[in-house]
Amino acid sequence: MIIIDGKSLNFDKFNLIVNENIPAGLDKKTKERIIKSRKSVEKYILEGKIGYGINTGFGKLANVKISAKEIKEIQNNIILSHSAGVGKPLDEKVVRGAILIRLNAFAKGYSGVRLSLVDFLLHMLNKNVIPFVPSKGSVGASGDLAPSSHIGLVVMGRGYAYYKGKLLNGKTALKRAGLTPISLEAKEGLSMINGTQFMTSSGVISISKAYNLKVLSDIIAAVSLESVGGRREPFSPEIQNIRGYKGPRITAKRIRNLLKGSKVKITKRVQDPYSFRCIPQVHGAVEDILTYAVSMLSIEMNAATDNPLVIKDKVLSGGNFHGAPVGYILDASAIVLTDLSSISERRVAQLMDTEFTHLPPFLIPNPGKNSGFMLAQVTAASLVSQNKMLSTPASVDSIPTSCNQEDHVSMGMNAALKLSEIVENLEYVLAIELNAAIQALRLSQIKNISPKLMKIITPFLDTIPIVKEDRELWRDIKNTKAKVFPEMIRLIQEEGLK
């Protein structure tokens, strides 16, 4: 069991709970903080004080006072009214991650919710009751309101949820998991939906995938280098140390290690094209941005993003729900991952050119009759173009909502959704490059490549045979993404290349 304490959630723990279904739990100190915070809210109500979202309306209606009899009703109503999401459902892992992050915020003891609500969400997470959450509808302030409300629906026995592979109405899903719906009380409806849990969850999942793809991109680039006898000087430590960035040093060292023991004949070209020569600078800059993204999202996973917050018996209104810090970093990640797909596609294009490779055009032994990898490069170009459209920053846009009370929003969830698509497109582009590079090696110097690279690409050789005559390449691309990449990532971890 992994303890959720509001301060120590990280990428590894997130992925173990969300992807591996490792159970989560609370320790004694965390429970005490939650109980203490709840007592502050109850005291606030008893003393007749006015607190936003406790005994007032929401957003532009903050100045409308709510009677004591209506306090519970308004908390349930906010879930109903804010459940306005549309579009395809979010991936179940994104929803699990959002529940986990919201639980971690509650564990900090600033939300003022009952321990029973926290326990209920914990049971939903551990029993894998996954609310059906439409993907569209969040502007990223006051947090991810619409998607979070669809979790609240299931807590109340409404809406829909997945349980053991079936989509059921919320009440039935809870019943099959041995849970009984609960009614929300003072502040709890607002606490359920305020915060950046969905954009952060989606971001953590995308950045986790992206970092694996970044390491894969270095390996695939090394394979491409071997296939054309690319020059080694650009990866020398002297060049990288003089500029001083950490990411390029890491990338260059990784590729040097991958190429150790290679007997490939090096080209007589004085310089390779930029897509080969500038691998450390481009891939390395991606490494630096992704490392920064991990640090930023690690902070956000452990943040209190409610409004209001209950701090030392005070109910304080602020803007911790605003998704700007998350939106900015997801947009930056989208830009660099788009460029990573772009430089990969350029290497694919170079591999098609017989004047560069001295291999058959489009890497097919009988060109003319066969088109070889011609359309694989076209597919890569299409994906890269789409990534360029998707990498336009979402966080530079803002549309005022709630009658201008919420007049500057983050669009952080839109940034998260775009990033997820960019990561998938990148994965396909890298799969195409690996297919092309291995084909080039098979037509040239595969027996002379480095022992380490040979070990890593062997699963690829066993899964996808050489292309001697035209065949349906979509199958090869799909198999590379679904079968070869997971095996390569496993080997990366074993070899310590990460």
C-alpha positions as CSV (number, residue, x, y, z in Angstrom):
1,M,0.0,0.0,0.0
2,I,1.2,3.5,-0.8
3,I,0.4,6.1,1.8
4,I,-1.3,9.3,0.6
5,D,-0.1,12.2,2.9
6,G,-0.5,15.3,0.8
7,K,3.3,15.9,0.4
8,S,5.1,12.9,-1.0
9,L,3.2,11.9,-4.2
10,N,5.6,11.6,-7.1
11,F,5.6,10.2,-10.6
12,D,6.6,6.7,-9.5
13,K,3.9,6.5,-6.9
14,F,1.4,8.0,-9.2
15,N,2.1,5.5,-11.9
16,L,2.1,2.5,-9.5
17,I,-1.3,3.5,-8.2
18,V,-2.9,4.6,-11.5
19,N,-1.3,2.0,-13.8
20,E,-0.5,-0.9,-11.6
21,N,-3.5,-0.6,-9.3
22,I,-1.4,-0.6,-6.2
23,P,-3.8,0.3,-3.3
24,A,-3.6,3.7,-1.6
25,G,-4.2,4.5,2.0
26,L,-4.0,7.2,4.7
27,D,-1.9,7.3,7.8
28,K,-3.0,8.4,11.3
29,K,-1.5,11.9,11.1
30,T,-3.2,12.6,7.7
31,K,-6.6,11.5,9.1
32,E,-6.1,13.8,12.1
33,R,-5.4,16.8,9.7
34,I,-8.5,16.1,7.7
35,I,-10.7,15.8,10.9
36,K,-9.2,19.0,12.3
37,S,-9.9,20.9,9.0
38,R,-13.5,19.7,9.0
39,K,-14.0,20.9,12.6
40,S,-13.0,24.4,11.5
41,V,-15.7,24.4,8.8
42,E,-18.3,23.2,11.2
43,K,-17.2,25.9,13.8
44,Y,-17.4,28.5,11.1
45,I,-21.1,27.6,10.3
46,L,-22.1,27.5,14.0
47,E,-20.6,30.9,14.6
48,G,-22.7,32.3,11.7
49,K,-19.7,33.6,9.8
50,I,-19.9,34.0,6.0
51,G,-17.5,31.9,4.0
52,Y,-17.4,31.6,0.2
53,G,-18.8,28.3,-1.0
54,I,-19.8,27.3,2.5
55,N,-22.9,29.4,3.0
56,T,-22.8,31.5,-0.2
57,G,-23.5,30.9,-3.9
58,F,-20.7,30.3,-6.3
59,G,-18.8,32.4,-8.9
60,K,-20.8,35.5,-9.7
61,L,-23.3,34.4,-7.1
62,A,-20.8,34.6,-4.2
63,N,-22.7,37.5,-2.6
64,V,-25.9,35.4,-2.3
65,K,-26.1,34.1,1.3
66,I,-27.4,30.6,1.7
67,S,-29.6,29.7,4.7
68,A,-28.5,27.0,7.2
69,K,-31.2,24.7,5.8
70,E,-29.9,25.0,2.3
71,I,-26.2,24.5,3.0
72,K,-26.2,20.8,2.2
73,E,-28.6,21.2,-0.8
74,I,-26.3,23.7,-2.5
75,Q,-23.3,21.4,-2.3
76,N,-25.2,18.7,-4.1
77,N,-26.6,21.2,-6.6
78,I,-23.2,22.4,-7.6
79,I,-22.3,18.9,-8.7
80,L,-25.5,18.6,-10.8
81,S,-25.2,22.1,-12.4
82,H,-21.5,21.8,-13.1
83,S,-21.8,18.3,-14.7
84,A,-21.8,19.9,-18.2
85,G,-18.9,18.1,-19.9
86,V,-19.2,16.9,-23.5
87,G,-17.3,14.8,-25.9
88,K,-15.6,11.5,-25.8
89,P,-14.8,10.1,-22.4
90,L,-11.4,10.6,-20.9
91,D,-9.0,7.7,-20.6
92,E,-9.8,5.7,-17.4
93,K,-6.2,6.2,-16.2
94,V,-6.6,10.0,-16.4
95,V,-9.7,9.7,-14.2
96,R,-8.0,7.5,-11.7
97,G,-5.2,9.9,-11.6
98,A,-7.5,12.8,-11.0
99,I,-9.2,11.0,-8.1
100,L,-5.7,10.3,-6.6
101,I,-4.6,13.9,-6.9
102,R,-7.8,15.2,-5.4
103,L,-7.3,12.7,-2.5
104,N,-3.8,14.0,-2.0
105,A,-5.0,17.6,-1.8
106,F,-7.6,16.6,0.8
107,A,-4.8,14.8,2.7
108,K,-3.0,18.1,3.2
109,G,-5.8,19.2,5.6
110,Y,-6.9,22.5,4.0
111,S,-10.1,21.4,2.3
112,G,-12.5,21.1,5.2
113,V,-14.1,17.9,4.0
114,R,-15.2,15.0,6.1
115,L,-12.9,12.0,6.6
116,S,-15.9,9.8,5.4
117,L,-15.8,11.5,2.0
118,V,-12.0,11.0,1.7
119,D,-12.5,7.3,2.7
120,F,-15.2,7.0,0.1
121,L,-13.1,8.3,-2.7
122,L,-10.2,6.1,-1.5
123,H,-12.5,3.1,-1.8
124,M,-13.6,4.1,-5.3
125,L,-10.0,4.3,-6.3
126,N,-8.9,1.0,-4.8
127,K,-12.0,-0.8,-6.0
128,N,-11.5,0.7,-9.5
129,V,-14.8,2.4,-9.8
130,I,-14.0,4.8,-12.6
131,P,-16.5,7.6,-13.4
132,F,-17.4,8.3,-17.0
133,V,-15.9,11.8,-17.5
134,P,-16.4,13.7,-20.8
135,S,-13.2,15.1,-22.1
136,K,-14.3,18.6,-23.0
137,G,-15.6,21.5,-20.9
138,S,-12.9,22.7,-18.6
139,V,-11.3,26.2,-19.0
140,G,-8.8,25.5,-16.2
141,A,-10.2,27.9,-13.6
142,S,-11.7,27.6,-11.1
143,G,-9.9,24.4,-11.8
144,D,-11.3,21.5,-13.8
145,L,-14.9,22.1,-12.8
146,A,-16.9,20.2,-15.4
147,P,-14.8,17.0,-15.4
148,S,-14.5,16.9,-11.7
149,S,-18.3,17.2,-11.3
150,H,-18.7,14.0,-13.2
151,I,-16.8,12.3,-10.4
152,G,-19.1,14.0,-7.9
153,L,-22.1,12.5,-9.7
154,V,-20.9,9.0,-9.1
155,V,-20.2,9.8,-5.4
156,M,-23.9,10.8,-5.2
157,G,-25.0,7.6,-7.0
158,R,-25.7,9.4,-10.2
159,G,-23.9,9.6,-13.6
160,Y,-22.1,6.7,-15.0
161,A,-19.0,4.7,-14.1
162,Y,-16.9,1.8,-15.4
163,Y,-16.7,-1.3,-13.1
164,K,-14.9,-4.5,-14.2
165,G,-15.0,-3.4,-17.8
166,K,-18.7,-2.5,-17.9
167,L,-20.2,1.0,-18.1
168,L,-23.0,1.2,-15.5
169,N,-25.1,3.9,-13.9
170,G,-23.3,5.4,-10.9
171,K,-25.5,3.8,-8.3
172,T,-25.2,0.3,-9.8
173,A,-21.4,0.6,-10.2
174,L,-21.0,1.6,-6.5
175,K,-23.4,-1.2,-5.4
176,R,-21.4,-3.9,-7.2
177,A,-18.2,-2.5,-5.6
178,G,-19.9,-2.7,-2.2
179,L,-20.3,1.0,-1.8
180,T,-23.3,3.1,-0.9
181,P,-23.7,6.7,-2.4
182,I,-23.3,9.6,0.0
183,S,-24.8,13.0,0.2
184,L,-22.3,15.9,0.2
185,E,-22.3,18.4,3.1
186,A,-21.0,21.9,3.7
187,K,-18.1,22.9,1.4
188,E,-17.7,19.4,0.1
189,G,-19.3,19.8,-3.4
190,L,-17.0,22.8,-4.0
191,S,-14.0,21.0,-2.7
192,M,-14.7,18.1,-5.0
193,I,-14.5,20.2,-8.1
194,N,-12.1,23.0,-7.4
195,G,-8.5,22.3,-8.4
196,T,-6.3,21.2,-11.2
197,Q,-6.6,17.5,-10.8
198,F,-7.6,16.6,-14.3
199,M,-5.1,18.7,-16.2
200,T,-2.4,17.5,-13.8
201,S,-3.3,13.9,-14.1
202,S,-3.4,14.0,-17.9
203,G,-0.1,15.9,-17.9
204,V,1.6,13.4,-15.6
205,I,0.5,10.5,-17.8
206,S,1.6,12.3,-21.0
207,I,5.0,13.4,-19.6
208,S,5.7,9.9,-18.2
209,K,5.1,8.5,-21.7
210,A,7.0,11.4,-23.3
211,Y,10.1,10.8,-21.2
212,N,10.2,7.1,-22.3
213,L,9.8,8.3,-25.9
214,K,12.6,10.8,-25.4
215,V,15.0,8.0,-24.4
216,L,13.6,5.8,-27.3
217,S,14.2,8.7,-29.7
218,D,17.9,8.7,-28.7
219,I,18.1,5.0,-29.3
220,I,16.3,5.2,-32.6
221,A,18.5,8.1,-33.7
222,A,21.5,6.0,-32.9
223,V,20.1,3.2,-35.1
224,S,19.6,5.8,-37.9
225,L,23.2,7.0,-37.5
226,E,24.5,3.4,-37.8
227,S,22.3,2.8,-40.9
228,V,24.0,5.7,-42.8
229,G,27.5,5.5,-41.1
230,G,26.8,8.9,-39.5
231,R,29.7,10.9,-38.1
232,R,30.5,10.6,-34.4
233,E,32.2,14.0,-33.8
234,P,28.9,15.8,-33.0
235,F,28.5,13.6,-29.9
236,S,31.9,14.3,-28.4
237,P,31.8,15.5,-24.8
238,E,34.1,18.4,-25.7
239,I,31.5,20.0,-27.9
240,Q,28.7,19.5,-25.4
241,N,30.7,20.7,-22.4
242,I,31.6,24.0,-24.1
243,R,27.9,24.9,-24.5
244,G,27.1,23.7,-21.0
245,Y,23.5,22.5,-21.1
246,K,22.7,19.3,-19.2
247,G,20.3,17.7,-21.6
248,P,22.6,17.7,-24.6
249,R,25.4,16.2,-22.5
250,I,23.0,13.4,-21.4
251,T,21.8,12.8,-24.9
252,A,25.3,12.8,-26.4
253,K,26.6,10.5,-23.7
254,R,23.7,8.1,-24.2
255,I,24.4,7.8,-27.9
256,R,28.1,7.4,-27.4
257,N,27.4,4.5,-25.0
258,L,25.0,3.0,-27.5
259,L,27.6,3.1,-30.3
260,K,30.4,1.6,-28.3
261,G,32.0,-1.3,-30.2
262,S,30.4,-0.4,-33.5
263,K,32.3,-1.6,-36.6
264,V,30.1,0.4,-39.0
265,K,32.0,2.1,-41.8
266,I,31.8,5.9,-41.2
267,T,30.7,8.1,-44.1
268,K,33.3,10.3,-45.9
269,R,31.0,13.3,-45.7
270,V,32.6,16.1,-43.8
271,Q,29.3,16.9,-42.1
272,D,26.0,15.2,-41.8
273,P,22.6,17.0,-42.2
274,Y,21.3,18.8,-39.2
275,S,18.8,16.1,-38.4
276,F,21.7,13.8,-37.6
277,R,24.4,16.3,-36.6
278,C,22.2,18.3,-34.2
279,I,20.7,15.4,-32.3
280,P,22.3,16.4,-29.0
281,Q,21.1,20.0,-29.2
282,V,17.5,19.2,-30.2
283,H,17.0,16.0,-28.2
284,G,18.9,17.4,-25.3
285,A,16.8,20.5,-25.1
286,V,13.7,18.2,-25.0
287,E,15.3,16.3,-22.1
288,D,15.8,19.6,-20.2
289,I,12.2,20.7,-20.7
290,L,10.7,17.3,-19.8
291,T,12.9,17.3,-16.6
292,Y,11.5,20.7,-15.7
293,A,8.0,19.5,-16.5
294,V,8.5,16.6,-14.0
295,S,9.6,19.0,-11.3
296,M,6.6,21.4,-11.9
297,L,4.0,18.7,-12.0
298,S,5.5,17.0,-8.9
299,I,4.8,20.3,-7.1
300,E,1.3,20.5,-8.4
301,M,0.5,16.9,-7.4
302,N,1.2,17.9,-3.8
303,A,-0.5,21.2,-3.9
304,A,-3.7,22.5,-2.1
305,T,-5.7,23.9,-5.0
306,D,-9.1,24.5,-3.3
307,N,-10.9,27.7,-3.0
308,P,-11.5,28.6,-0.3
309,L,-8.8,27.1,1.9
310,V,-9.2,26.3,5.6
311,I,-6.0,27.5,7.2
312,K,-5.7,27.8,11.0
313,D,-9.5,28.1,11.5
314,K,-9.6,30.8,8.8
315,V,-11.5,30.4,5.6
316,L,-9.4,32.2,3.0
317,S,-10.4,32.8,-0.6
318,G,-7.6,32.8,-3.3
319,G,-6.7,31.5,-6.7
320,N,-4.7,28.3,-6.2
321,F,-7.2,26.6,-8.5
322,H,-5.8,28.6,-11.5
323,G,-4.2,26.2,-14.0
324,A,-1.6,28.7,-15.4
325,P,1.5,26.9,-13.9
326,V,0.3,23.6,-15.3
327,G,-0.9,25.0,-18.6
328,Y,2.3,26.7,-19.3
329,I,4.5,23.7,-18.8
330,L,2.2,21.4,-20.8
331,D,2.3,23.9,-23.7
332,A,6.1,24.1,-23.5
333,S,6.2,20.3,-23.5
334,A,3.9,20.2,-26.5
335,I,6.2,22.5,-28.4
336,V,9.4,20.5,-27.8
337,L,7.8,17.1,-28.4
338,T,6.4,18.4,-31.7
339,D,10.0,19.4,-32.6
340,L,11.2,16.0,-31.6
341,S,8.7,14.4,-34.0
342,S,9.8,16.9,-36.6
343,I,13.5,16.0,-36.5
344,S,12.6,12.3,-36.5
345,E,10.6,12.8,-39.7
346,R,13.5,14.6,-41.3
347,R,15.8,11.6,-40.6
348,V,13.1,9.4,-42.2
349,A,13.1,11.7,-45.2
350,Q,16.9,11.5,-45.5
351,L,16.7,7.7,-45.4
352,M,14.5,7.7,-48.5
353,D,17.2,9.6,-50.5
354,T,19.5,7.2,-52.4
355,E,22.1,10.1,-52.8
356,F,22.4,10.3,-49.1
357,T,22.2,6.6,-48.1
358,H,23.7,5.0,-51.3
359,L,20.9,2.5,-50.7
360,P,18.0,1.7,-53.0
361,P,15.4,4.6,-53.2
362,F,12.8,4.4,-50.5
363,L,14.7,1.5,-49.0
364,I,13.2,-1.2,-51.3
365,P,15.4,-3.6,-53.3
366,N,13.2,-3.4,-56.5
367,P,12.1,0.2,-56.7
368,G,9.6,1.2,-59.3
369,K,7.7,-2.0,-59.1
370,N,7.7,-1.4,-55.3
371,S,7.3,1.9,-53.4
372,G,8.9,0.7,-50.2
373,F,8.8,3.3,-47.4
374,M,7.6,6.2,-49.6
375,L,4.2,6.5,-47.9
376,A,5.5,5.7,-44.4
377,Q,7.4,9.0,-44.7
378,V,4.3,10.7,-46.0
379,T,2.4,9.4,-42.9
380,A,5.2,10.8,-40.7
381,A,4.9,14.2,-42.4
382,S,1.2,14.2,-41.8
383,L,1.6,13.4,-38.1
384,V,4.2,16.1,-37.7
385,S,2.0,18.7,-39.5
386,Q,-0.8,17.8,-37.1
387,N,1.5,18.2,-34.1
388,K,2.5,21.6,-35.3
389,M,-1.1,22.7,-35.3
390,L,-1.7,21.1,-31.9
391,S,1.4,22.8,-30.4
392,T,-0.2,26.3,-30.7
393,P,-0.3,27.2,-26.9
394,A,-3.6,26.8,-25.3
395,S,-2.6,28.9,-22.2
396,V,-2.3,32.1,-24.2
397,D,-6.1,32.1,-24.7
398,S,-8.7,33.2,-22.1
399,I,-12.5,33.5,-22.5
400,P,-14.1,35.2,-19.5
401,T,-16.8,33.1,-17.7
402,S,-19.3,33.4,-14.9
403,C,-20.4,37.0,-15.9
404,N,-16.8,38.2,-15.9
405,Q,-16.2,37.1,-12.3
406,E,-13.8,34.5,-13.7
407,D,-12.4,36.8,-16.3
408,H,-9.0,35.2,-16.9
409,V,-8.8,31.4,-17.2
410,S,-5.9,29.1,-18.0
411,M,-7.3,26.7,-20.6
412,G,-4.9,24.2,-18.9
413,M,-7.1,21.2,-19.7
414,N,-7.1,22.0,-23.4
415,A,-3.3,22.1,-23.1
416,A,-3.4,18.6,-21.5
417,L,-5.7,17.2,-24.2
418,K,-3.5,18.5,-27.0
419,L,-0.4,17.2,-25.4
420,S,-1.9,13.7,-25.1
421,E,-2.5,13.7,-28.8
422,I,0.9,15.0,-29.6
423,V,2.6,12.3,-27.6
424,E,0.6,9.6,-29.5
425,N,1.6,11.1,-32.8
426,L,5.2,11.3,-31.7
427,E,5.1,7.6,-30.9
428,Y,3.9,6.7,-34.4
429,V,6.6,9.0,-36.0
430,L,9.3,7.3,-34.0
431,A,7.9,3.9,-34.9
432,I,8.2,4.9,-38.6
433,E,11.8,6.0,-38.1
434,L,12.8,2.8,-36.4
435,N,11.2,0.7,-39.2
436,A,13.0,2.7,-41.8
437,A,16.3,2.7,-40.0
438,I,16.2,-1.1,-39.4
439,Q,15.3,-1.6,-43.1
440,A,18.3,0.5,-44.0
441,L,20.6,-1.5,-41.7
442,R,19.3,-4.7,-43.2
443,L,20.3,-3.4,-46.6
444,S,23.7,-2.3,-45.5
445,Q,25.7,-2.9,-42.3
446,I,23.5,-4.6,-39.7
447,K,26.2,-7.2,-38.8
448,N,28.6,-4.3,-37.9
449,I,26.5,-2.3,-35.5
450,S,27.3,-2.0,-31.8
451,P,26.6,-5.0,-29.5
452,K,24.4,-2.8,-27.2
453,L,22.2,-1.6,-30.1
454,M,21.9,-5.1,-31.5
455,K,20.6,-6.3,-28.2
456,I,18.0,-3.5,-28.0
457,I,16.7,-3.9,-31.6
458,T,16.6,-7.8,-31.6
459,P,12.9,-7.8,-30.5
460,F,12.2,-5.6,-33.5
461,L,14.0,-8.1,-35.9
462,D,12.0,-11.0,-34.5
463,T,8.6,-9.1,-34.7
464,I,8.9,-7.4,-38.2
465,P,10.7,-9.0,-41.1
466,I,12.6,-7.2,-43.8
467,V,10.5,-5.5,-46.5
468,K,11.5,-7.3,-49.8
469,E,8.2,-6.6,-51.6
470,D,5.5,-4.0,-50.8
471,R,3.2,-4.9,-48.0
472,E,0.7,-3.2,-45.6
473,L,3.1,-1.0,-43.6
474,W,0.4,0.1,-41.2
475,R,0.7,-3.3,-39.6
476,D,4.4,-2.9,-39.1
477,I,4.0,0.5,-37.6
478,K,1.2,-0.7,-35.2
479,N,3.3,-3.7,-34.1
480,T,6.3,-1.5,-33.4
481,K,4.3,0.8,-31.2
482,A,2.3,-1.9,-29.4
483,K,4.9,-4.7,-29.1
484,V,8.4,-3.5,-29.9
485,F,8.4,-0.2,-27.9
486,P,7.3,-1.8,-24.6
487,E,10.1,-4.4,-24.9
488,M,12.6,-1.7,-25.8
489,I,11.6,0.4,-22.8
490,R,12.0,-2.7,-20.5
491,L,15.5,-3.1,-21.9
492,I,16.2,0.6,-21.4
493,Q,15.4,0.2,-17.7
494,E,17.5,-2.9,-17.4
495,E,20.5,-1.3,-19.1
496,G,20.2,1.8,-17.0
497,L,19.9,4.0,-20.1
498,K,17.1,6.1,-18.6
